[in-house]
Amino acid sequence: MYGYTLTSGTPANLQKGHRIRLQLASSAFPKYDRNPQTGDNLAKSTVLQKADQRIYHDKNHPSHILLPVVPEK
């Protein structure tokens, strides 16, 4: 199990009643090269293996999203 800190470079102006959806993906091709998840050479590997990511959010594995609030000027 690993801990991650994710940041977003896109600010948003949320109004009262708006909702936020968090969507995680283990791919961002072509921004980042694909990862075959096999440990083989990334440039030459032709075999792909499925990768699973889990976000735990229970009593023993708390998760949270921190959204900063910037007051209006």
C-alpha positions as CSV (number, residue, x, y, z in Angstrom):
1,M,0.0,0.0,0.0
2,Y,1.3,3.4,-1.0
3,G,0.4,7.0,-0.1
4,Y,-0.1,9.6,-2.8
5,T,-0.4,13.3,-2.9
6,L,-2.1,14.5,-6.1
7,T,-2.3,18.1,-7.2
8,S,-4.5,19.7,-9.8
9,G,-3.2,22.5,-12.0
10,T,-6.6,23.7,-12.9
11,P,-8.4,26.1,-10.6
12,A,-12.1,26.2,-10.5
13,N,-14.7,28.7,-9.5
14,L,-17.4,26.7,-7.8
15,Q,-20.7,28.2,-7.0
16,K,-23.1,27.2,-4.3
17,G,-24.8,23.9,-5.2
18,H,-22.0,22.8,-7.6
19,R,-20.6,19.3,-7.3
20,I,-17.1,17.9,-7.8
21,R,-16.3,14.5,-9.2
22,L,-12.8,13.0,-8.7
23,Q,-11.8,10.7,-11.5
24,L,-8.5,8.7,-11.3
25,A,-6.9,6.9,-14.2
26,S,-3.7,4.9,-14.4
27,S,-3.0,6.3,-17.8
28,A,-2.3,9.7,-19.4
29,F,-1.0,8.6,-22.8
30,P,0.4,10.4,-24.8
31,K,1.5,12.8,-22.0
32,Y,3.2,9.9,-20.3
33,D,4.4,6.7,-22.0
34,R,2.4,3.6,-21.3
35,N,3.5,1.2,-18.6
36,P,3.0,-2.4,-19.4
37,Q,3.1,-3.3,-15.7
38,T,5.5,-6.3,-16.4
39,G,8.8,-4.9,-15.3
40,D,10.1,-5.4,-18.9
41,N,11.8,-2.7,-21.0
42,L,9.2,0.0,-21.4
43,A,10.2,0.8,-25.0
44,K,10.3,-2.8,-26.2
45,S,7.7,-4.6,-24.2
46,T,4.8,-6.0,-26.3
47,V,3.0,-7.8,-23.4
48,L,0.6,-5.8,-21.3
49,Q,-0.6,-6.7,-17.8
50,K,-3.7,-5.2,-16.1
51,A,-3.0,-2.7,-13.3
52,D,-5.4,-2.3,-10.3
53,Q,-5.5,0.8,-8.2
54,R,-7.6,1.0,-5.0
55,I,-8.5,4.0,-3.0
56,Y,-9.2,3.0,0.6
57,H,-11.6,5.1,2.6
58,D,-12.6,3.2,5.8
59,K,-11.8,3.5,9.5
60,N,-8.4,1.8,9.1
61,H,-7.5,3.5,5.8
62,P,-8.7,7.1,5.9
63,S,-8.6,9.1,2.7
64,H,-9.4,12.8,2.2
65,I,-9.6,15.5,-0.4
66,L,-8.4,18.9,0.7
67,L,-9.9,21.8,-1.3
68,P,-8.5,25.2,-0.6
69,V,-10.9,28.1,-0.4
70,V,-9.7,31.5,-1.7
71,P,-11.9,34.4,-0.5
72,E,-13.3,36.8,-3.1
73,K,-11.5,40.1,-3.5
